[in-house]
Amino acid sequence: MEAIEQSKIFRRKLYNGYEIPCIGMGTFGSDHFSNDDIASAVEGAARLGYRLFDCASVYGNEDLIGISLKRIMDSGIKREELFIQSKVWNDKHDDVINSCKKSLKDLGLDYLDTYFVHWPFPNYHAPGCSVDSRAEDATPYIHEKFMNTWAQMEELVDMGLVRSIGTSNVTIPKLKLILRDCRIKPAINEMELHPSFQQPELFDFCLENGIQPIGFCPLGSPTRPDRDKSPDDVADMKMPEIVELAKKHNVHPAIICLKWAVQRGQIPIPFSIHESEYYSNLLSVTQDPLTDDEMKIMKSVDKNCRFIKGHVFLWKGAKDWRDLWDLDGTITKVK
């Protein structure tokens, strides 16, 4: 397979002037893929034209991805062509700078293009724990504590270790407070976005405030951990409307999901270790766009079906996972 020309993969401009590719690759391997497989996929994806890679310390594979990034840059792809992201995990909210430095060391980089607060709660749980796991010291969102974490994020920008900072898994009420009190506002918000979970209110709020949405689970994440699955989940790629559009365009339903995501204005970060899949994912955004009528069909399939519910971040006294997401428009407090 020949690399896709970079001129065919457009970039979106962030409010601070930096540009980010319109599609990238996630690096969370769930419980189904090895870290070696993921690192190999990053190297293969870069060879075929990917430049955006979404990483996180909690994924436990940044050291191996760092080896791949070195090979990528040794092959002639310049650092400034790449857009590399990472995230501070919940147990490091009080030690953001050292957490970032550890990711930089593991990834073999001098700076990150974006660094995110992975979750707005400092509630730790061990990787791979069961869905009913709860930390004894877990708390709901406490804005003053979050802003202490955010001040460290801002310092990373001042230090030149990070170009942009971002939020992840936040809600409109939380974002409003962050925007009110921050010195450097989020450039990007990473959020669950796929056809059956379009989050139109949060999506529009981000755009109205100059924050670029990045969508994880863009294909409905069929390989997400079993602990994140429930009987009521909707399989995006099996939705009749999407299947019908895929037949019309003579592509896999995954391609329709990605075309919709990019044309809507979000940046999808699909994950695959298979060359044919990640190649077709990237190629999908360079040709045969959906029509306006087809985009309207895609808008109509929203089922408000959240997959990543975050059960493990709940605190004593919380009712259920809905308390994490401020569904009534106010930030849930301890009851």
VOGU-3710 file (C-alpha; in Angstrom, 3 decimals, decimal comma):
1> meaieqskif> 0,000/0,000/0,000  1,268/3,444/-0,901  1,209/6,291/1,597  -1,668/8,731/1,254  -0,467/12,197/0,319  -0,522/14,645/3,221  -2,138/17,272/1,018  -5,254/15,088/0,918  -5,558/14,940/4,726  -6,699/18,378/5,767
11> rrklyngyei> -5,908/19,934/9,131  -8,079/21,930/11,484  -6,712/25,072/13,104  -6,942/25,343/16,890  -7,670/28,677/18,551  -3,969/29,070/19,436  -2,890/28,731/15,813  -1,607/25,148/15,862  -3,021/22,735/13,301  -4,237/19,198/13,927
21> pcigmgtfgs> -4,995/16,455/11,378  -8,689/15,786/10,759  -8,302/12,115/11,734  -5,879/10,202/13,928  -5,215/6,847/15,537  -6,067/5,885/19,095  -3,620/3,724/21,062  -5,850/2,160/23,724  -5,716/-1,561/23,038  -8,540/-2,501/25,397
31> dhfsnddias> -8,048/-6,000/26,792  -7,652/-7,591/23,385  -4,348/-6,386/21,902  -0,762/-6,442/23,107  1,352/-3,341/23,575  3,708/-4,642/20,888  0,792/-4,916/18,451  -0,221/-1,327/19,181  3,305/0,062/18,809  3,696/-1,788/15,516
41> avegaarlgy> 0,390/-0,365/14,288  1,545/3,180/15,105  4,658/2,678/12,989  2,679/1,151/10,128  0,029/3,877/10,273  2,641/6,637/10,075  4,171/4,970/7,037  0,766/5,095/5,306  0,046/8,735/6,179  -1,226/9,073/9,771
51> rlfdcasvyg> 0,293/11,932/11,715  -2,003/12,232/14,776  -1,567/9,666/17,553  -3,602/9,788/20,759  -1,715/8,310/23,712  -2,130/8,195/27,504  0,044/7,167/30,418  -2,609/4,784/31,752  -2,552/2,758/28,529  0,807/1,388/29,665
61> nedligislk> 2,398/1,393/26,216  4,023/4,798/25,770  7,538/3,380/26,108  6,982/1,021/23,176  5,215/3,708/21,160  8,271/5,871/21,807  10,426/3,294/20,031  8,013/3,402/17,092  8,093/7,194/17,026  11,885/7,146/16,862
71> rimdsgikre> 11,749/4,794/13,898  9,118/7,004/12,273  11,300/10,084/12,611  14,420/8,156/11,557  12,528/7,266/8,364  12,405/10,944/7,404  9,099/12,101/8,907  9,887/15,262/10,859  8,735/15,819/14,425  6,821/18,940/13,402
81> elfiqskvwn> 4,764/16,852/10,972  3,493/14,701/13,839  0,767/15,570/16,327  1,285/13,540/19,508  -1,072/13,667/22,478  -0,988/12,206/25,973  -2,970/12,475/29,205  -2,414/12,742/32,926  -4,076/9,925/34,832  -6,333/10,366/37,841
91> dkhddvinsc> -3,744/9,511/40,477  -1,379/12,261/39,250  -3,663/15,303/39,459  -1,320/16,719/42,114  1,823/15,867/40,147  0,988/16,865/36,579  4,402/18,161/35,565  6,261/15,006/36,552  3,573/12,893/34,916  4,018/14,821/31,683
101> kkslkdlgld> 7,803/14,540/31,873  7,451/10,763/32,302  5,266/10,551/29,186  7,747/12,693/27,265  10,611/10,429/28,319  8,694/7,282/27,401  7,625/8,714/24,044  11,116/10,058/23,344  9,869/13,590/22,701  10,819/17,119/23,728
111> yldtyfvhwp> 7,227/18,366/23,698  3,645/17,154/23,322  1,201/18,732/20,912  -1,647/18,278/23,398  -1,787/17,134/27,001  -5,166/16,284/28,519  -6,603/15,820/31,969  -7,892/12,321/31,266  -10,842/12,479/33,678  -12,011/15,419/35,813
121> fpnyhapgcs> -11,959/13,236/38,943  -8,848/12,251/40,934  -10,490/8,873/41,536  -7,971/6,111/40,944  -8,686/2,548/40,007  -6,312/-0,180/38,966  -6,164/-0,918/35,220  -8,474/-3,763/34,264  -10,455/-3,703/37,502  -14,069/-4,872/37,593
131> vdsraedatp> -16,898/-2,461/36,872  -18,047/-2,498/40,502  -14,619/-1,477/41,817  -14,671/1,678/43,965  -11,837/3,693/45,511  -12,321/4,450/49,205  -11,240/8,074/48,787  -13,181/8,744/45,563  -14,952/12,100/45,380  -17,281/13,883/42,970
141> yihekfmntw> -15,971/16,770/40,891  -14,471/19,453/43,121  -13,825/22,519/41,009  -11,175/24,090/43,238  -9,104/20,888/43,120  -9,530/20,576/39,376  -8,323/24,150/38,887  -5,211/23,348/40,926  -4,600/20,569/38,411  -5,361/22,908/35,524
151> aqmeelvdmg> -2,872/25,487/36,821  -0,188/22,807/36,489  -1,386/22,137/32,933  -1,001/25,843/32,165  2,516/25,758/33,604  3,405/23,013/31,115  2,545/25,430/28,317  4,687/28,126/29,963  7,576/25,653/30,187  7,325/24,747/26,509
161> lvrsigtsnv> 6,699/21,074/27,305  3,192/21,189/25,844  1,771/23,278/23,002  -1,929/22,869/23,809  -3,875/21,609/26,792  -7,216/19,881/26,775  -10,064/18,481/28,781  -11,582/15,031/28,476  -14,758/13,388/29,741  -16,156/16,680/31,015
171> tipklklilr> -19,681/18,078/30,857  -21,045/21,512/29,966  -21,442/22,608/33,611  -17,834/21,647/34,324  -16,538/23,290/31,164  -18,351/26,522/31,976  -16,537/26,747/35,307  -13,190/25,839/33,754  -13,590/28,507/31,077  -14,579/31,037/33,715
181> dcrikpaine> -11,522/30,453/35,888  -8,712/29,343/33,586  -5,763/31,416/32,378  -5,210/29,241/29,304  -8,409/27,725/27,997  -8,694/24,176/26,618  -7,834/23,952/22,927  -9,415/20,513/22,587  -12,074/18,490/24,377  -11,891/14,733/23,988
191> melhpsfqqp> -15,303/13,102/24,313  -17,210/9,987/23,341  -18,680/10,601/19,884  -20,199/8,100/17,477  -23,426/7,980/15,441  -25,544/6,551/18,258  -24,059/9,019/20,777  -23,620/12,409/19,153  -23,741/14,671/22,249  -25,058/17,643/20,212
201> elfdfcleng> -25,302/20,089/23,139  -21,747/19,498/24,359  -20,434/19,329/20,797  -21,996/22,689/19,913  -20,856/24,241/23,211  -17,266/23,305/22,399  -17,430/24,815/18,927  -19,089/27,993/20,210  -16,201/28,443/22,642  -13,418/27,735/20,169
211> iqpigfcplg> -12,678/24,256/21,528  -12,029/21,494/18,990  -13,872/18,203/19,744  -11,981/14,931/19,393  -14,227/11,875/19,343  -13,205/8,576/20,882  -15,146/5,369/20,155  -15,896/6,762/16,655  -16,930/3,342/15,383  -18,849/2,390/18,498
221> sptrpdrdks> -15,755/0,672/19,918  -16,772/-2,969/19,327  -13,510/-4,121/20,954  -13,951/-2,049/24,117  -13,453/-3,979/27,381  -16,301/-6,289/28,341  -16,685/-4,324/31,588  -17,814/-1,337/29,468  -20,557/-3,268/27,685  -24,222/-3,444/28,676
231> pddvadmkmp> -27,315/-5,149/27,198  -28,815/-1,867/25,976  -25,808/-0,845/23,872  -26,428/-0,022/20,216  -24,010/-1,429/17,630  -23,355/1,597/15,430  -22,066/-0,327/12,463  -25,163/-2,533/12,440  -27,671/0,329/12,442  -29,883/-0,110/9,331
241> eivelakkhn> -29,381/3,447/8,124  -25,596/3,127/8,283  -25,613/-0,296/6,655  -27,733/1,102/3,829  -25,395/4,056/3,292  -22,418/1,684/3,309  -24,033/-0,364/0,535  -24,730/2,783/-1,448  -21,095/3,904/-1,208  -19,782/0,322/-1,539
251> vhpaiiclkw> -17,766/0,561/1,674  -17,724/-0,961/5,150  -20,097/0,734/7,652  -17,040/1,905/9,593  -16,160/4,176/6,686  -19,560/5,855/6,828  -19,073/6,537/10,549  -15,707/8,190/9,878  -16,888/10,238/6,911  -19,750/11,549/9,036
261> avqrgqipip> -17,437/12,367/11,950  -14,953/14,367/9,882  -17,629/16,169/7,877  -19,491/17,043/11,073  -16,414/18,773/12,469  -15,004/16,390/15,075  -11,687/14,549/14,861  -12,166/10,777/15,089  -9,372/8,597/16,493  -10,246/5,038/15,424
271> fsiheseyys> -8,022/2,197/16,585  -6,924/-0,847/14,640  -3,835/-3,017/14,483  -4,708/-4,253/10,984  -3,051/-2,419/8,109  -5,968/-2,834/5,716  -8,344/-1,333/8,298  -6,335/1,678/9,350  -5,421/2,368/5,737  -9,085/2,367/4,642
281> nllsvtqdpl> -9,966/4,502/7,691  -7,513/7,175/6,591  -8,417/6,910/2,924  -12,105/7,391/3,760  -11,664/11,073/4,583  -9,951/11,885/1,282  -12,686/10,890/-1,163  -16,414/10,364/-1,805  -17,931/12,579/0,920  -21,447/12,080/2,233
291> tddemkimks> -24,108/14,331/0,722  -26,076/16,858/2,768  -29,064/14,517/2,751  -26,894/11,636/3,934  -25,511/13,797/6,744  -29,117/14,487/7,787  -29,750/10,738/7,890  -26,698/10,299/10,109  -27,902/13,055/12,422  -31,235/11,251/12,795
301> vdkncrfikg> -29,719/7,993/14,098  -28,591/9,462/17,442  -29,804/7,207/20,279  -28,070/8,974/23,197  -26,315/5,677/23,873  -23,227/6,248/26,022  -20,783/3,325/26,099  -18,040/4,574/28,430  -20,109/5,205/31,536  -17,253/5,482/34,047
311> hvflwkgakd> -18,717/3,314/36,822  -15,322/2,827/38,459  -14,985/6,555/39,203  -18,061/6,689/41,431  -17,822/7,764/45,051  -19,583/6,734/48,254  -23,132/8,050/48,142  -23,351/8,216/44,354  -26,545/6,776/42,933  -25,173/5,342/39,682
321> wrdlwdldgt> -22,969/6,232/36,709  -25,333/9,031/35,669  -24,021/11,071/38,621  -20,756/11,460/36,703  -22,363/13,227/33,767  -24,456/16,064/35,275  -27,527/15,090/33,273  -29,754/17,692/34,934  -27,365/20,504/34,032  -25,785/20,841/37,469
331> itkvk> -22,636/19,274/38,894  -23,503/16,339/41,131  -22,430/16,758/44,754  -21,990/14,316/47,624  -25,387/13,273/48,931
//
